[in-house]
Amino acid sequence: MDIKKSEIIMYQTEDGKVKIEVAMEEETVWLSQAQMCELFQKSKSTISEHISNVFKEGELGKKSVVRDFRITAADQKSYDVNHYNLDVIISVGYRVKSHRGTQFRIWATQRLKEYIVKGFAMNDELLKRFGGGSYFDELLERIRDIRSSEKVFWRKVLDIYATSIDYDPKVETSILFFKIVQNKMHWAAHGHTAAEIIYKRANAEKSHMGVLNFIGAKPTKAEVTIAKNYLNEEELTILNRIVTAYLELAEIQAIRRKPMYMIDWIEKLDEFLKMSGSDILAHADKISNEIAKDKACLEYQKYKNKINNEVSEVEKHFLNTIEEIEEKIK
């Protein structure tokens, strides 16, 4: 890596906002202690003390964030100099007491606050200026995944359905409409309805009960009853793109205020799926949601009983420690 490309510029705009420009290579930036002294306007001994405390307190592991780079000094001789990556630079920025350190914390706190309140923080200028590269593709994929989550999708579908001429919030056709749309999309993505995918793939004998998408170390009871959580990466990508495209199409129809009945929305979805070369679901659900949910809950109970009887990681470490002690005694 060309270490000369690593650079961080901190400055204040005319409106008083703090901005930071980072020139990165291989998705990080490396600065020497001398460069950090310049960035935060503090002495080398102060920066060195902060770096030492970052490692001493276990905030970061030294092995992964420090690297030697050969640089040419003023005497024209080459030396190996320790450089620290972005993780260390950020940690030092939160510790150092200087005007520059304060500026950094103001900037970082604004980003953190935005993330906590909104659930995301974006550098609009960077994405626009460089087209975002792979980051922009990742951002779009994550947005698609969020839009296809049942809670978000349900709300968007209801918003669209509410523009239908025959909309009546008191009747249960809203739930039926959602089920039809959801099942058609699932069928187009992987050839099963939502209930079928749960019923076929929920299996206590499989790793994580066959669930591929979940939060935490193990799937929860709620997560095993969601069809999307059983999909592999390719199936999930197709479903996310179908959902995104359908919602965009539906929103265009709504913006144009074109009169639409509930059946019209279904027909529009079928037209879109045909255009994309997908199979169209033309039959009723062979497996009801209730049967699928009951099967998933039954398998989940078996799965819970199974993992409860397994030795946990903590127990494994404890047993290994006991064995090591016994070996030393011998």
DABEL-V905903 format. One record per residue. RES is the residue in one small letter. SS is DSSP state (A for helix, B for strand, O for the rest). Layout:
res=(RES/RES)
ss=(SS/SS)
This chain:
res=(m/d/i/k/k/s/e/i/i/m/y/q/t/e/d/g/k/v/k/i/e/v/a/m/e/e/e/t/v/w/l/s/q/a/q/m/c/e/l/f/q/k/s/k/s/t/i/s/e/h/i/s/n/v/f/k/e/g/e/l/g/k/k/s/v/v/r/d/f/r/i/t/a/a/d/q/k/s/y/d/v/n/h/y/n/l/d/v/i/i/s/v/g/y/r/v/k/s/h/r/g/t/q/f/r/i/w/a/t/q/r/l/k/e/y/i/v/k/g/f/a/m/n/d/e/l/l/k/r/f/g/g/g/s/y/f/d/e/l/l/e/r/i/r/d/i/r/s/s/e/k/v/f/w/r/k/v/l/d/i/y/a/t/s/i/d/y/d/p/k/v/e/t/s/i/l/f/f/k/i/v/q/n/k/m/h/w/a/a/h/g/h/t/a/a/e/i/i/y/k/r/a/n/a/e/k/s/h/m/g/v/l/n/f/i/g/a/k/p/t/k/a/e/v/t/i/a/k/n/y/l/n/e/e/e/l/t/i/l/n/r/i/v/t/a/y/l/e/l/a/e/i/q/a/i/r/r/k/p/m/y/m/i/d/w/i/e/k/l/d/e/f/l/k/m/s/g/s/d/i/l/a/h/a/d/k/i/s/n/e/i/a/k/d/k/a/c/l/e/y/q/k/y/k/n/k/i/n/n/e/v/s/e/v/e/k/h/f/l/n/t/i/e/e/i/e/e/k/i/k)
ss=(O/O/A/A/A/O/B/B/B/B/B/B/O/O/O/O/O/B/B/B/B/B/B/O/B/O/O/B/O/O/B/B/A/A/A/A/A/A/A/A/O/O/O/A/A/A/A/A/A/A/A/A/A/A/A/A/O/O/O/O/O/A/A/A/A/B/B/B/B/B/B/B/O/O/O/O/O/B/B/B/B/B/B/B/O/A/A/A/A/A/A/A/A/A/A/O/O/O/A/A/A/A/A/A/A/A/A/A/A/A/A/A/A/A/A/A/A/A/O/O/O/O/O/A/A/A/A/A/A/A/O/O/A/A/A/A/A/A/A/A/A/A/A/A/A/A/A/O/O/A/A/A/A/A/A/A/A/A/A/A/A/O/O/O/O/O/O/O/O/O/O/O/A/A/A/A/A/A/A/A/A/A/A/A/A/A/A/A/A/A/O/O/O/A/A/A/A/A/A/A/A/O/O/O/O/O/A/A/A/A/O/O/O/O/O/O/O/O/O/O/O/O/A/A/A/O/A/A/A/A/O/O/A/A/A/A/A/A/A/A/A/A/A/A/A/A/A/A/A/A/A/A/A/A/A/O/O/O/O/O/O/A/A/A/A/A/A/A/A/A/A/A/A/A/A/O/O/O/O/O/O/O/O/O/O/O/O/O/A/A/A/A/A/A/A/A/A/A/A/A/A/A/A/A/A/A/A/A/O/O/O/O/A/A/A/A/A/A/A/A/A/A/A/A/A/A/A/A/A/O)
